[in-house]
Amino acid sequence: MSIRRLSDVRSQWQDEPWRSTVARFSVSRMISVTGTRVSWIALVAVIYARTGSGAWISAALVVQFGVFAVSAPWTGAIGDRFDRRRVMSASDLAAALAFVGIAFAHSPLLLVVLAGVASVGWRESVLEA
């Protein structure tokens, strides 16, 4: 098995443009999903640090799961009706804005609500992948 130079691989991708598109999409999805998973862990840490209560952590997780499950019919319809790339971009942006809001929120109730909003954005992004 020989090792090919990076320039040879790049020239091959230029000959087949769909490969570079798939590669870029795969890397961007990996980054997005990894960031989202890490953010859920950070959310648990933030809620515990700000409240010191496991009940608020449980509330946030239940709200995330509940909103994730209940929003399925509507987010699926949105994904089918509109351009998938725009829906994925908009949902990732909405989830990112909710996570930024979580960083600045101090009220436990607001943290739980923003976690629910973030889960809707993340759900739509996951469905479209």
CORDAKA-V706397 format. One record per helix or strand of 3 or more residues. SS is the DSSP state (2 for helix, 1 for strand). FROM is the first residue (numbers start at 1). TO is the last residue. If there is no record, write none. Layout:
BEGIN
ss={SS/SS}
from={FROM/FROM}
to={TO/TO}
END
This chain:
BEGIN
ss={2/2/2/2/2/2}
from={6/17/54/72/84/108}
to={15/51/70/81/104/128}
END
